[in-house]
Amino acid sequence: MKASKHLLVIRLSAMGDVAMTVPVLNALLQQYPTLKITVLTRSFFKPLFAQLPNVTVYEADVKGRHKGIFGLWRLYRELSKLQIDAVADLHHVLRSSVLKLFFIVGGYPFKQIDKGRAEKKALTAHNHKVFKPLKSTHQRYVDVFNSLQLPINLEACKSLSPRKLSNKTKAFIITNKKPIGIAPFAAFKGKMYPLELMQEVVAALNDLDMYQILLFGGGKKEQQQLDIWVSTYTNAVNVIGKITFDEELDLISNLDLMLAMDSGNAHLAAIFGIPTITLWGVTHPYAGFYPFGQSLDNALLADRAKYPLIPTSVYGNKIPEGYAEVMRTIQPKDIIEKIQGILQ
């Protein structure tokens, strides 16, 4: 495929997986500056690609006009009018596989990601576990472009630049304190640090009076939880419900550090080159979902000597009996020490 052509890239969800495409596409465009890319994804994720030249986001309305087999046919017809030359499917689910059939019949080169399902099954097995590092998701994305004759050197990729703060987002950052982001929530309980322990971390950081603590998350319940912390800790600010996703990215790109779970916020910070500390419960970096460009020293892991079945799943949705408290093997003092070590 010639680098001057138009490429369709499919990655529909979830936020962390979509965010992980950004450094790969950034590297691709740095090495093939005449390439045009259309990203098929949810409209919510459009701000993620705002800094990438020659990238357009096409909304996949999978709950509306693109729902079901006839909706996917409609989507294919819409996309085929964009003069696309090839398709890179970075999702490889039933929905994108249906699109694959349409595109192949239409004569389009179509390459799909190899998710390494067998390897991940072995890594997360309870019996005969094969505990070894697997290929990163970033590299799996790269492999798709390699198969389209667009080889990428990820090591040469530059992080995205800090985004400009508006007057609204500037108000969240105090100039004489280092801004730290903390994202204490995750999609599954097996990936989430106990909230009372995270509150100890927030309290200790607050007492140091050196940092402005920006608390990230989503949803009414999470907002209410963080509001309780903010009422107690003067250096903490809850951003949930106060700004848009686009504005959240503005703030995240200007942080000095992000503390997160194995979750989407870690990947959002990493694409801007922000030092990112991640906490790992029943999941593990070996599964290939480690934030881009981050040192493995920034990962604090649950104790595998005590809990040898870790990782119990790729997504953190499987908690074997006796594994509900794995995150408690990560001590708040260790998190504080790691934060101070990075920032000092």
C-alpha positions as CSV (number, residue, x, y, z in Angstrom):
1,M,0.0,0.0,0.0
2,K,1.4,3.4,-1.0
3,A,1.8,5.9,1.9
4,S,-0.1,8.6,0.0
5,K,-3.4,6.5,0.3
6,H,-6.4,6.6,2.5
7,L,-6.6,4.1,5.4
8,L,-9.7,3.2,7.4
9,V,-8.9,2.2,11.0
10,I,-11.5,0.4,13.1
11,R,-11.4,0.6,16.9
12,L,-14.8,1.0,18.5
13,S,-14.4,0.6,22.3
14,A,-13.4,0.7,25.1
15,M,-11.7,4.0,26.1
16,G,-8.3,2.4,27.1
17,D,-8.1,0.4,23.9
18,V,-9.0,3.4,21.8
19,A,-6.5,5.5,23.6
20,M,-3.8,2.9,22.9
21,T,-4.3,3.5,19.2
22,V,-3.2,7.1,19.5
23,P,0.6,6.6,19.9
24,V,0.6,4.0,17.1
25,L,-1.3,6.3,14.7
26,N,1.0,9.1,15.8
27,A,4.0,7.1,14.9
28,L,2.4,6.0,11.6
29,L,1.8,9.6,10.6
30,Q,5.2,10.8,11.6
31,Q,6.7,8.2,9.3
32,Y,4.1,8.5,6.5
33,P,3.1,12.2,6.6
34,T,1.0,12.0,3.3
35,L,-1.2,9.2,4.6
36,K,-4.8,10.0,5.2
37,I,-6.6,8.1,8.0
38,T,-10.3,7.8,8.9
39,V,-10.9,6.3,12.4
40,L,-14.2,4.4,12.8
41,T,-15.1,4.8,16.5
42,R,-17.6,6.2,18.9
43,S,-18.1,10.0,18.6
44,F,-17.2,10.4,22.3
45,F,-13.6,9.5,21.5
46,K,-13.1,12.2,18.8
47,P,-11.0,14.5,21.1
48,L,-8.4,11.8,21.4
49,F,-7.4,12.3,17.8
50,A,-7.6,16.0,17.7
51,Q,-3.8,16.5,17.6
52,L,-3.1,14.0,14.9
53,P,-2.7,15.5,11.4
54,N,-4.7,14.0,8.5
55,V,-7.0,12.1,10.8
56,T,-10.8,12.2,10.6
57,V,-13.2,10.4,13.0
58,Y,-16.2,8.7,11.5
59,E,-18.9,7.9,14.1
60,A,-20.1,4.3,14.4
61,D,-23.7,4.7,15.6
62,V,-24.0,1.0,16.7
63,K,-27.1,1.7,18.8
64,G,-28.8,3.6,16.0
65,R,-28.5,3.7,12.3
66,H,-25.6,1.2,12.2
67,K,-27.3,-1.4,14.5
68,G,-27.6,-5.0,13.3
69,I,-26.6,-6.6,10.0
70,F,-28.6,-4.1,7.9
71,G,-27.1,-1.2,9.9
72,L,-23.6,-2.5,9.3
73,W,-24.4,-2.8,5.6
74,R,-25.5,0.9,5.7
75,L,-22.2,1.7,7.5
76,Y,-20.2,-0.1,4.8
77,R,-22.0,1.8,2.1
78,E,-21.3,5.1,3.8
79,L,-17.6,4.3,4.3
80,S,-17.1,3.0,0.8
81,K,-18.0,6.5,-0.5
82,L,-14.9,7.9,1.3
83,Q,-12.5,6.6,-1.3
84,I,-10.7,4.3,1.1
85,D,-7.8,2.1,-0.1
86,A,-7.4,-0.4,2.7
87,V,-8.8,-1.2,6.2
88,A,-6.9,-1.9,9.4
89,D,-9.2,-3.6,11.9
90,L,-7.7,-3.0,15.4
91,H,-10.8,-4.4,17.2
92,H,-11.6,-7.8,15.6
93,V,-15.0,-8.5,17.1
94,L,-18.2,-9.8,15.4
95,R,-19.3,-6.4,14.3
96,S,-16.0,-5.6,12.6
97,S,-15.8,-9.1,11.1
98,V,-19.2,-8.5,9.4
99,L,-17.7,-5.3,8.0
100,K,-14.7,-7.4,6.8
101,L,-17.0,-9.5,4.7
102,F,-18.5,-6.5,3.0
103,F,-15.1,-4.8,2.4
104,I,-13.5,-8.0,1.0
105,V,-16.4,-8.6,-1.4
106,G,-16.0,-4.9,-2.4
107,G,-12.3,-5.6,-3.2
108,Y,-10.7,-3.7,-0.3
109,P,-7.5,-5.0,1.4
110,F,-8.6,-5.8,5.0
111,K,-6.3,-6.8,7.8
112,Q,-7.3,-7.7,11.4
113,I,-5.5,-7.7,14.7
114,D,-4.4,-11.0,16.2
115,K,-5.5,-10.6,19.8
116,G,-3.4,-13.6,20.9
117,R,-6.4,-15.2,22.6
118,A,-4.7,-18.6,23.1
119,E,-1.7,-17.0,24.7
120,K,-3.9,-14.9,27.0
121,K,-5.9,-17.9,28.0
122,A,-2.7,-19.7,29.0
123,L,-1.5,-16.6,30.9
124,T,-4.7,-16.4,32.9
125,A,-5.2,-20.1,33.4
126,H,-5.7,-21.5,36.9
127,N,-4.0,-24.8,36.0
128,H,-0.8,-25.1,33.9
129,K,-0.5,-21.3,33.8
130,V,2.1,-20.0,31.4
131,F,3.4,-16.9,33.1
132,K,5.4,-14.9,30.6
133,P,5.1,-11.4,29.0
134,L,3.0,-11.3,25.9
135,K,3.2,-9.0,23.0
136,S,1.9,-5.6,23.8
137,T,-1.4,-4.3,22.4
138,H,0.5,-1.5,20.8
139,Q,2.7,-4.0,19.0
140,R,-0.3,-6.0,17.9
141,Y,-1.7,-2.8,16.4
142,V,1.6,-2.2,14.7
143,D,1.5,-5.7,13.2
144,V,-1.7,-4.9,11.4
145,F,-0.1,-1.9,9.7
146,N,3.0,-4.0,8.9
147,S,0.7,-6.4,7.1
148,L,-0.5,-3.5,5.0
149,Q,3.1,-2.7,4.0
150,L,3.2,0.3,6.4
151,P,6.0,-0.7,8.9
152,I,6.2,1.4,12.0
153,N,9.1,2.2,14.3
154,L,7.3,2.8,17.7
155,E,10.5,3.7,19.5
156,A,10.8,6.8,17.3
157,C,7.3,8.0,18.3
158,K,7.0,11.3,20.1
159,S,4.4,11.9,22.8
160,L,1.5,14.3,22.1
161,S,2.2,17.9,23.3
162,P,0.4,19.4,26.3
163,R,-2.9,20.8,25.2
164,K,-3.8,24.5,25.8
165,L,-5.7,25.2,29.0
166,S,-8.8,27.3,28.8
167,N,-9.8,29.8,31.5
168,K,-12.2,27.1,32.8
169,T,-9.5,24.4,33.0
170,K,-6.8,26.7,34.3
171,A,-9.0,27.2,37.4
172,F,-8.4,23.6,38.4
173,I,-4.6,24.1,38.7
174,I,-2.9,26.1,41.4
175,T,0.4,27.5,40.0
176,N,2.5,27.0,43.2
177,K,1.6,23.3,43.5
178,K,2.4,20.3,41.3
179,P,-0.7,19.0,39.7
180,I,-1.3,15.2,40.2
181,G,-4.1,13.3,38.7
182,I,-5.7,10.4,40.6
183,A,-8.2,8.1,38.9
184,P,-9.3,5.7,41.7
185,F,-11.9,3.7,39.8
186,A,-12.0,0.9,37.3
187,A,-14.6,-1.0,35.3
188,F,-14.2,-4.2,37.5
189,K,-13.7,-4.5,41.2
190,G,-10.7,-6.9,40.6
191,K,-8.7,-3.9,39.2
192,M,-9.7,-1.3,41.8
193,Y,-7.6,-0.3,44.8
194,P,-9.7,-0.2,48.0
195,L,-11.2,3.2,48.3
196,E,-10.3,3.6,52.0
197,L,-6.7,2.9,51.1
198,M,-6.7,5.3,48.3
199,Q,-8.2,7.9,50.7
200,E,-5.1,7.3,52.8
201,V,-3.0,8.2,49.8
202,V,-5.0,11.3,49.1
203,A,-4.8,12.3,52.8
204,A,-1.0,11.9,52.9
205,L,-0.5,13.9,49.7
206,N,-2.8,16.6,51.0
207,D,-0.8,16.9,54.2
208,L,2.4,17.4,52.3
209,D,0.8,20.6,50.9
210,M,3.0,20.4,47.8
211,Y,0.5,19.0,45.3
212,Q,-2.8,19.9,43.7
213,I,-4.8,16.6,43.5
214,L,-7.2,16.3,40.6
215,L,-9.6,13.5,41.0
216,F,-10.9,11.8,37.8
217,G,-13.7,9.3,37.2
218,G,-17.2,9.2,35.8
219,G,-20.8,8.7,36.9
220,K,-22.9,10.1,39.7
221,K,-21.9,7.5,42.3
222,E,-18.2,8.1,41.8
223,Q,-18.8,11.9,41.8
224,Q,-20.5,11.7,45.2
225,Q,-17.7,9.6,46.6
226,L,-15.0,12.0,45.5
227,D,-17.1,15.0,46.7
228,I,-16.7,13.5,50.3
229,W,-12.9,13.5,49.9
230,V,-12.9,17.0,48.5
231,S,-14.8,18.3,51.5
232,T,-12.1,16.9,53.7
233,Y,-8.9,17.6,51.8
234,T,-8.2,21.2,50.8
235,N,-5.7,20.4,48.1
236,A,-8.1,18.0,46.3
237,V,-10.5,18.9,43.4
238,N,-13.2,16.6,41.9
239,V,-13.4,17.2,38.2
240,I,-16.3,14.7,37.6
241,G,-19.3,16.4,36.1
242,K,-17.6,19.8,35.9
243,I,-15.9,19.5,32.5
244,T,-16.2,17.7,29.2
245,F,-14.1,14.8,28.1
246,D,-12.2,17.2,25.8
247,E,-11.5,19.5,28.8
248,E,-10.4,16.4,30.8
249,L,-7.7,15.7,28.2
250,D,-6.6,19.3,28.5
251,L,-6.0,18.8,32.2
252,I,-4.5,15.4,31.9
253,S,-2.0,16.6,29.3
254,N,-0.7,19.2,31.8
255,L,-0.3,17.0,34.8
256,D,3.0,16.3,36.5
257,L,1.9,12.7,37.3
258,M,-1.1,10.4,37.0
259,L,-2.0,7.6,39.5
260,A,-4.5,5.2,38.1
261,M,-5.6,1.6,38.0
262,D,-5.1,-0.7,35.0
263,S,-7.7,1.5,33.3
264,G,-8.4,4.0,30.6
265,N,-7.1,7.1,32.5
266,A,-3.6,5.5,32.7
267,H,-3.6,5.3,28.9
268,L,-4.9,8.8,28.5
269,A,-2.0,10.2,30.5
270,A,0.6,8.0,28.8
271,I,-0.2,9.3,25.3
272,F,1.0,12.7,26.5
273,G,4.1,11.3,28.1
274,I,2.9,12.0,31.6
275,P,4.7,9.8,34.2
276,T,1.9,7.3,35.1
277,I,1.9,5.1,38.2
278,T,-0.5,2.1,37.7
279,L,-1.9,-0.3,40.4
280,W,-2.5,-3.9,39.4
281,G,-4.8,-6.3,41.2
282,V,-6.0,-9.5,39.5
283,T,-4.6,-8.3,36.1
284,H,-1.0,-8.0,35.2
285,P,1.2,-6.0,32.7
286,Y,2.2,-9.3,31.1
287,A,-1.1,-9.4,29.3
288,G,0.0,-6.5,27.1
289,F,-2.1,-3.6,28.2
290,Y,0.7,-1.6,29.9
291,P,0.5,2.2,29.2
292,F,2.6,3.4,26.3
293,G,6.2,4.5,27.0
294,Q,6.0,4.0,30.7
295,S,8.8,2.4,32.8
296,L,7.8,-0.9,34.4
297,D,9.1,0.5,37.6
298,N,6.0,2.7,37.6
299,A,3.8,-0.4,38.0
300,L,2.9,-1.5,41.6
301,L,1.7,-5.1,41.6
302,A,-0.3,-7.2,44.0
303,D,1.7,-10.0,45.7
304,R,1.9,-13.0,43.3
305,A,3.8,-15.0,46.0
306,K,0.6,-14.8,48.1
307,Y,-1.8,-14.9,45.1
308,P,-0.1,-17.1,42.4
309,L,-3.2,-17.2,40.1
310,I,-2.6,-13.6,39.1
311,P,-3.4,-12.7,36.4
312,T,-6.8,-14.3,36.8
313,S,-8.2,-12.6,33.7
314,V,-7.2,-10.1,31.1
315,Y,-10.0,-7.6,32.0
316,G,-10.1,-8.0,35.8
317,N,-13.7,-9.5,35.7
318,K,-12.7,-12.8,37.2
319,I,-12.0,-13.0,41.0
320,P,-11.3,-16.5,42.3
321,E,-12.3,-17.4,45.8
322,G,-9.9,-15.8,48.2
323,Y,-8.7,-13.2,45.8
324,A,-11.0,-10.3,46.6
325,E,-8.4,-8.5,48.7
326,V,-5.3,-8.9,46.4
327,M,-5.0,-5.1,46.1
328,R,-4.4,-4.8,49.8
329,T,-0.9,-6.2,49.4
330,I,0.0,-2.8,47.8
331,Q,0.6,-0.4,50.7
332,P,-0.4,3.3,50.6
333,K,3.1,4.2,51.9
334,D,4.6,2.5,48.8
335,I,2.4,4.5,46.5
336,I,3.4,7.7,48.3
337,E,7.1,6.8,48.0
338,K,6.7,6.1,44.3
339,I,5.0,9.4,43.7
340,Q,7.6,11.4,45.6
341,G,10.4,9.5,43.9
342,I,9.2,10.4,40.5
343,L,8.3,14.0,41.2
344,Q,11.6,14.7,43.1
